[in-house]
Every structure is written in structure tokens, then in C-alpha cells.
Amino acid sequence: MHTQTGTSMIEVLVTVVILSVSLLAMAAMQTQSVKLNQSALLRSQANIMAYEIMDRIRINRGKDSTNIAGYTADYDATPSGNTLAVQDVSSWRSNLASTLPAGKGAIDCVAATRLCKVSVKWSEEQIFGAAATNNPDATTEFVYQTNI
């Protein structure tokens, strides 16, 4: 009678291949999870920063909301108007730059309608790769609009 030899060695080899592929897939999922958790952290911080400046505007809106127009500033422009508004926006932008990677902020407030739009923009290159036309995830922008 002839016995078959070597089958257990092939079974072990197939098992090792299946195990190694499974471990690589788990490592890839863990890496993706870390990236997405970092992205969620940045989004939460942007949300908090937007609400912070909105609260500052509400506190300093003045009688008949006359001070809110002083908070208007484009991403790279310096706001004009009452001194507290300039200090608030400057402090807010400084916090954005230190909290978010390449963090920038813009504010557009209209005193007549008491409507303010706050935009927060930051880079997620560390998470999703360098900015390019084929990678829209590299820069994120949130826009919040509220009545003051």
C-alpha cells in the first residue's frame, strides 16, 4: 500500500498564505481607521472654532447689531471696524492656524440682516495626500451661516 506524503506541508503553506493575507488586510483597515479618526478630529476642531467666533460676534454685536459688520474679513484680509472686532478676528485666526493644518478663516457679516457666514478652511494633506486636481480630499472647507 502506498501512503500519500507531503499533504500536511501543503495544507500548512495554504494556511500561512491565508493568514498573512488576512493580517495585511487588517493592517490596511487599521491604517485607514487612523486616517479617518484624524480627519474627524480636525472637523470637530473646525466646528468648535467656527462656533467660537460666532459667539464672540454675538457678545460684541452692539445696539441694533451695529458692530457685526466690523467682523467681516476675507481669508487673507484684515477686518476693519471697532477694535474689539479686529482683536477677536485676529485671535480667532491665530487659533485656527495653530489648531488646524494650514487653517484659515473668513467672515462675512451684514448688519442690516444680522446674518453672518463663517468659513473655515484647512489642509488634510497629511491624511489624504498632497493637494492635486485628482484629490479633492486634500483641502476641506466648512461654511456656517447664522443670524446674530
C-alpha positions as CSV (number, residue, x, y, z in Angstrom):
1,M,0.0,0.0,0.0
2,H,1.3,3.4,-0.9
3,T,0.7,6.3,1.5
4,Q,0.4,9.9,0.4
5,T,3.1,12.2,1.8
6,G,3.5,16.0,1.8
7,T,-0.2,16.9,2.1
8,S,0.2,18.3,5.5
9,M,3.0,20.5,4.3
10,I,0.8,21.9,1.5
11,E,-2.0,22.5,4.0
12,V,0.3,24.4,6.3
13,L,1.5,26.5,3.4
14,V,-2.0,27.4,2.3
15,T,-2.9,28.3,5.9
16,V,0.1,30.6,6.2
17,V,-0.8,32.3,2.9
18,I,-4.4,32.9,4.0
19,L,-3.3,34.1,7.5
20,S,-0.7,36.5,6.1
21,V,-3.2,38.0,3.6
22,S,-5.8,38.4,6.4
23,L,-3.2,40.2,8.6
24,L,-2.3,42.5,5.8
25,A,-5.9,43.4,5.3
26,M,-6.4,44.1,9.0
27,A,-3.3,46.3,9.0
28,A,-4.7,48.3,6.0
29,M,-8.1,48.7,7.8
30,Q,-6.3,49.9,10.9
31,T,-4.3,52.5,8.9
32,Q,-7.5,53.8,7.2
33,S,-9.2,54.0,10.6
34,V,-6.4,56.2,12.0
35,K,-6.6,58.5,8.9
36,L,-10.4,58.9,9.3
37,N,-10.2,59.4,13.0
38,Q,-7.6,62.2,12.4
39,S,-10.0,63.7,9.8
40,A,-12.9,63.6,12.3
41,L,-10.8,65.3,14.9
42,L,-9.9,68.2,12.5
43,R,-13.6,68.6,11.6
44,S,-14.6,68.7,15.2
45,Q,-12.0,71.3,15.9
46,A,-13.1,73.4,12.9
47,N,-16.7,73.2,14.2
48,I,-15.7,74.4,17.6
49,M,-13.6,77.3,16.2
50,A,-16.5,78.4,14.0
51,Y,-18.9,78.5,16.9
52,E,-16.3,80.3,19.0
53,I,-16.1,83.3,16.6
54,M,-19.9,83.3,16.2
55,D,-20.2,83.6,20.0
56,R,-17.7,86.4,20.0
57,I,-19.7,88.2,17.4
58,R,-22.9,87.8,19.4
59,I,-21.3,89.1,22.5
60,N,-20.0,92.2,20.7
61,R,-22.9,92.8,18.3
62,G,-23.8,96.1,20.0
63,K,-27.0,98.1,19.9
64,D,-29.1,97.3,16.8
65,S,-26.2,94.9,15.7
66,T,-24.1,97.8,14.6
67,N,-20.8,96.1,15.4
68,I,-21.2,92.9,13.5
69,A,-20.2,94.4,10.2
70,G,-16.7,95.0,11.7
71,Y,-16.1,91.3,11.8
72,T,-16.2,90.9,8.0
73,A,-12.9,89.7,6.7
74,D,-11.8,87.6,3.7
75,Y,-9.4,84.7,4.2
76,D,-6.3,87.0,3.9
77,A,-7.8,90.4,4.6
78,T,-7.6,92.2,7.9
79,P,-11.0,93.3,9.3
80,S,-11.8,96.9,9.8
81,G,-14.1,98.5,12.3
82,N,-14.2,98.6,16.1
83,T,-11.1,97.5,17.9
84,L,-12.7,94.5,19.7
85,A,-13.8,93.0,16.4
86,V,-10.3,93.3,15.0
87,Q,-8.8,91.7,18.1
88,D,-11.4,88.9,18.1
89,V,-10.8,88.0,14.4
90,S,-7.0,88.2,14.9
91,S,-7.1,86.0,17.9
92,W,-9.5,83.6,16.2
93,R,-7.3,83.3,13.1
94,S,-4.3,82.7,15.3
95,N,-6.1,79.9,17.0
96,L,-7.2,78.5,13.6
97,A,-3.6,78.5,12.3
98,S,-2.3,76.8,15.4
99,T,-5.1,74.2,15.7
100,L,-5.7,73.2,12.1
101,P,-3.1,72.5,9.5
102,A,-3.0,75.5,7.2
103,G,-6.1,76.7,8.9
104,K,-7.7,79.9,7.6
105,G,-11.0,81.6,8.3
106,A,-13.3,84.1,6.6
107,I,-16.3,86.0,8.0
108,D,-19.0,87.8,6.1
109,C,-21.5,89.7,8.3
110,V,-24.3,92.0,7.2
111,A,-25.5,94.4,9.9
112,A,-28.8,95.1,8.1
113,T,-29.9,91.4,8.0
114,R,-27.9,90.4,11.1
115,L,-26.7,87.4,9.0
116,C,-23.1,86.1,9.4
117,K,-21.4,83.5,7.3
118,V,-18.2,81.9,8.8
119,S,-16.0,79.8,6.6
120,V,-13.2,77.6,7.9
121,K,-10.7,76.0,5.6
122,W,-7.8,73.6,6.3
123,S,-5.5,71.2,4.6
124,E,-5.7,67.4,5.1
125,E,-2.6,66.6,3.0
126,Q,-1.1,64.6,5.9
127,I,-4.1,62.4,5.9
128,F,-5.2,62.1,2.3
129,G,-2.0,63.0,0.3
130,A,-0.9,66.2,-1.4
131,A,-3.4,68.6,-3.0
132,A,-4.0,67.9,-6.6
133,T,-6.8,68.1,-9.1
134,N,-7.5,64.4,-8.7
135,N,-7.5,64.6,-4.8
136,P,-10.4,66.8,-3.6
137,D,-9.9,65.5,0.0
138,A,-6.6,67.4,0.5
139,T,-8.5,70.7,1.4
140,T,-11.6,70.8,3.4
141,E,-13.9,73.9,3.9
142,F,-16.9,74.3,6.2
143,V,-19.3,77.2,5.9
144,Y,-21.6,78.1,8.7
145,Q,-24.4,80.7,8.4
146,T,-26.5,82.1,11.3
147,N,-28.5,85.1,12.5
148,I,-26.7,87.1,15.1
